[in-house]
Amino acid sequence: MKTAVLVFPGSNCDHDAYHALKHGIGVDAEFVWHKQASLEGFDAVVIPGGFTYGDYLRSGAMAKLSPVMGAVRRFAEGGGPVIGICNGFQILLEAGLLPGAMLVNDSLRFVCDFVHLRAGTDRTPFTRGIREGTILKIPVAHYQGNYYADERTLSSLEERGQVVFRYCDQEGNVTRESNPNGSARNIAGICSEGGNVLGMMPHPERCSEEVLGSADGRRLFDAMVAWLGERPA
């Protein structure tokens, strides 16, 4: 079981993801430079957070043009599991692998804190076994995490079960006060129609061990491992 951790100029959460996978979960993880045009031999792909290309133009706008993103698209179209975290989510949006866009936080401030998420579906490789309604404690760290889509797209995401996480309070109530960035309908993460591509602003790799204040993020990577273990060769 081999996981690719993509590295772009400006990535800064790649080592966090690598550590969580390699030393926390115990899977084989490998850094993949953005100029590599193939993902052959990998079973899963992690697009980590950071500030690719210094967020020039828009967050993820330059990274989507890197050769590796063509390989990511082919990997996803083949049903492979892909998770984009924070800047990785922004890249997936810019590349058109997920619908919508990211705006600046409505507070116009960088947000760095733990938040609570309510799981909305267990049909992705990363939420397998995480029942709908489960509350997770996971940190965020972003300036452009305000998810936006038009009403038609938002309704489609709801109807197709593509809203994977929503910001909520400790009891699981989805409220305006629990939304750290103004994201539409408190959306913190969405998946592709097929469910194998997940984008989320919170950082599961930063809470994969109790010493970090929460180990809830580990549940996503454990789910990925279990899903891959059951997937036909």
C-alpha positions as CSV (number, residue, x, y, z in Angstrom):
1,M,0.0,0.0,0.0
2,K,1.8,3.1,-1.3
3,T,0.6,6.7,-0.9
4,A,1.9,9.7,-2.9
5,V,2.4,13.0,-1.0
6,L,2.6,15.7,-3.6
7,V,5.2,18.5,-3.3
8,F,4.8,21.9,-5.0
9,P,7.0,25.0,-4.6
10,G,5.4,26.5,-1.5
11,S,4.0,23.3,0.0
12,N,4.5,23.4,3.8
13,C,2.3,20.6,5.1
14,D,3.9,17.8,3.0
15,H,6.1,16.6,5.9
16,D,3.1,16.7,8.3
17,A,1.2,14.4,5.9
18,Y,4.2,12.2,5.4
19,H,4.7,11.8,9.1
20,A,1.1,11.0,9.8
21,L,1.0,8.4,7.1
22,K,4.5,6.9,7.5
23,H,5.1,7.0,11.2
24,G,1.5,7.3,12.5
25,I,-0.5,5.0,10.3
26,G,2.4,2.9,9.1
27,V,1.8,2.9,5.4
28,D,4.5,3.4,2.7
29,A,4.5,7.1,1.8
30,E,6.6,8.8,-0.8
31,F,7.1,12.5,-1.8
32,V,6.2,13.2,-5.4
33,W,7.6,16.4,-7.0
34,H,5.1,18.4,-8.9
35,K,7.0,18.0,-12.2
36,Q,6.5,14.2,-12.2
37,A,3.9,13.3,-14.8
38,S,3.0,9.8,-13.6
39,L,1.5,8.3,-10.4
40,E,2.0,4.7,-11.5
41,G,2.4,2.3,-8.6
42,F,0.6,4.5,-6.0
43,D,-2.6,3.4,-4.3
44,A,-3.7,6.8,-2.9
45,V,-2.8,10.5,-3.4
46,V,-2.5,13.3,-0.8
47,I,-2.3,16.9,-1.9
48,P,-1.1,18.7,1.2
49,G,-1.6,22.2,2.4
50,G,0.7,25.2,2.1
51,F,1.0,28.2,-0.2
52,T,1.8,26.8,-3.6
53,Y,3.6,29.4,-5.8
54,G,3.0,31.9,-3.0
55,D,-0.8,31.8,-3.8
56,Y,0.1,33.9,-6.9
57,L,-3.1,34.9,-8.8
58,R,-5.3,32.7,-6.6
59,S,-4.7,29.9,-4.2
60,G,-4.0,26.8,-6.3
61,A,-4.3,28.6,-9.7
62,M,-0.7,28.0,-10.6
63,A,-0.4,24.6,-9.1
64,K,-3.2,23.2,-11.2
65,L,-0.9,23.7,-14.2
66,S,1.8,21.4,-12.8
67,P,2.4,18.1,-14.8
68,V,1.5,16.0,-11.8
69,M,-2.1,17.3,-11.8
70,G,-2.7,15.6,-15.2
71,A,-1.6,12.4,-13.4
72,V,-3.9,13.2,-10.5
73,R,-6.8,13.6,-12.9
74,R,-6.1,10.3,-14.6
75,F,-5.7,8.6,-11.2
76,A,-9.0,10.0,-10.0
77,E,-10.8,9.1,-13.1
78,G,-9.6,5.5,-12.5
79,G,-11.3,5.5,-9.1
80,G,-8.2,6.1,-7.1
81,P,-8.6,7.8,-3.7
82,V,-7.4,11.5,-3.6
83,I,-7.5,13.9,-0.7
84,G,-6.8,17.5,-1.0
85,I,-6.2,19.3,2.3
86,C,-6.5,23.1,2.7
87,N,-4.4,24.4,-0.2
88,G,-4.8,20.9,-1.7
89,F,-8.6,21.5,-1.6
90,Q,-8.0,24.8,-3.4
91,I,-6.0,23.1,-6.0
92,L,-8.7,20.5,-6.6
93,L,-11.2,23.3,-7.1
94,E,-9.0,25.2,-9.5
95,A,-8.3,22.0,-11.5
96,G,-12.0,21.3,-11.8
97,L,-11.8,18.0,-10.0
98,L,-14.3,19.4,-7.5
99,P,-17.0,22.1,-8.0
100,G,-16.9,25.6,-6.5
101,A,-14.3,28.1,-5.5
102,M,-12.6,29.6,-2.4
103,L,-13.0,33.1,-1.2
104,V,-11.2,35.1,1.4
105,N,-12.5,34.4,4.9
106,D,-15.4,36.7,5.7
107,S,-13.5,38.1,8.7
108,L,-10.6,39.1,6.3
109,R,-8.3,37.4,8.8
110,F,-6.2,34.3,8.8
111,V,-7.9,31.7,11.0
112,C,-5.8,29.1,13.0
113,D,-7.7,27.1,15.6
114,F,-9.4,23.8,16.3
115,V,-12.9,23.5,14.9
116,H,-15.6,20.8,15.1
117,L,-16.9,19.0,12.0
118,R,-20.0,17.0,11.6
119,A,-19.6,14.1,9.1
120,G,-22.2,14.0,6.4
121,T,-21.4,10.8,4.6
122,D,-19.4,7.6,5.0
123,R,-19.2,6.7,1.3
124,T,-15.8,8.2,0.6
125,P,-12.5,6.2,1.1
126,F,-11.6,8.7,3.9
127,T,-14.8,8.5,5.8
128,R,-15.5,4.8,5.6
129,G,-16.8,3.7,9.0
130,I,-17.3,7.3,10.2
131,R,-21.1,7.4,10.6
132,E,-23.1,10.4,9.5
133,G,-23.4,12.8,12.4
134,T,-20.1,11.9,13.9
135,I,-18.3,15.0,15.4
136,L,-14.6,15.4,14.8
137,K,-12.2,17.9,16.3
138,I,-9.7,19.0,13.7
139,P,-7.7,22.2,13.2
140,V,-7.9,24.8,10.4
141,A,-5.2,27.2,9.3
142,H,-6.2,29.4,6.3
143,Y,-7.0,32.8,4.9
144,Q,-9.0,31.7,1.8
145,G,-11.2,29.0,3.2
146,N,-14.6,30.5,2.5
147,Y,-16.2,27.9,0.2
148,Y,-18.4,29.3,-2.5
149,A,-20.7,27.8,-5.1
150,D,-23.9,29.0,-6.8
151,E,-27.2,27.8,-5.3
152,R,-27.7,25.3,-8.1
153,T,-24.3,23.7,-7.4
154,L,-24.9,23.7,-3.7
155,S,-28.3,22.0,-4.1
156,S,-26.7,19.4,-6.3
157,L,-24.0,18.7,-3.8
158,E,-26.7,18.2,-1.1
159,E,-28.9,16.0,-3.3
160,R,-26.0,13.8,-4.4
161,G,-24.6,13.4,-0.9
162,Q,-21.3,15.2,-1.7
163,V,-21.1,17.4,1.4
164,V,-18.7,15.4,3.5
165,F,-18.1,17.8,6.4
166,R,-19.8,20.8,7.9
167,Y,-18.5,23.2,10.6
168,C,-20.5,22.7,13.8
169,D,-20.3,23.3,17.5
170,Q,-19.2,20.7,20.1
171,E,-22.7,19.2,20.2
172,G,-23.0,18.9,16.4
173,N,-25.2,21.9,15.8
174,V,-24.5,23.6,12.5
175,T,-24.5,27.3,13.4
176,R,-23.2,30.6,12.1
177,E,-21.0,31.0,15.2
178,S,-19.3,27.6,14.5
179,N,-18.4,28.7,10.9
180,P,-14.8,30.0,11.0
181,N,-14.7,31.5,7.5
182,G,-18.2,32.2,6.2
183,S,-18.3,29.1,4.0
184,A,-21.6,28.5,2.2
185,R,-23.9,26.2,4.2
186,N,-21.0,25.7,6.7
187,I,-19.3,23.4,4.2
188,A,-15.9,22.3,5.3
189,G,-15.4,19.4,2.8
190,I,-16.9,18.0,-0.3
191,C,-16.3,15.0,-2.5
192,S,-16.6,14.1,-6.2
193,E,-19.7,12.5,-7.5
194,G,-18.0,9.2,-7.4
195,G,-16.9,9.8,-3.8
196,N,-13.2,9.0,-4.4
197,V,-11.9,12.6,-4.4
198,L,-12.2,14.5,-1.2
199,G,-11.4,18.2,-0.6
200,M,-11.4,19.7,2.9
201,M,-10.0,22.8,4.5
202,P,-9.3,21.4,8.0
203,H,-6.0,19.5,8.5
204,P,-6.4,15.8,9.6
205,E,-2.7,15.3,9.4
206,R,-2.2,17.9,12.2
207,C,-4.3,15.9,14.6
208,S,-3.4,12.3,14.0
209,E,-1.8,11.9,17.5
210,E,-3.3,12.7,21.0
211,V,-0.2,14.7,21.8
212,L,-1.4,17.2,19.2
213,G,-4.6,17.9,21.0
214,S,-6.8,15.5,19.0
215,A,-6.3,12.2,17.2
216,D,-9.5,12.5,15.2
217,G,-7.6,13.1,12.0
218,R,-6.2,9.7,12.1
219,R,-9.6,8.3,11.5
220,L,-9.6,9.5,7.9
221,F,-6.3,7.8,7.2
222,D,-7.3,4.6,8.9
223,A,-10.5,4.7,6.8
224,M,-8.4,5.1,3.7
225,V,-6.2,2.1,4.6
226,A,-9.3,-0.1,5.3
227,W,-10.9,1.0,2.1
228,L,-7.8,0.2,0.1
229,G,-7.6,-3.2,1.8
230,E,-11.0,-4.1,0.6
231,R,-10.7,-2.7,-2.9
232,P,-10.4,-5.3,-5.6
233,A,-6.9,-5.5,-7.2
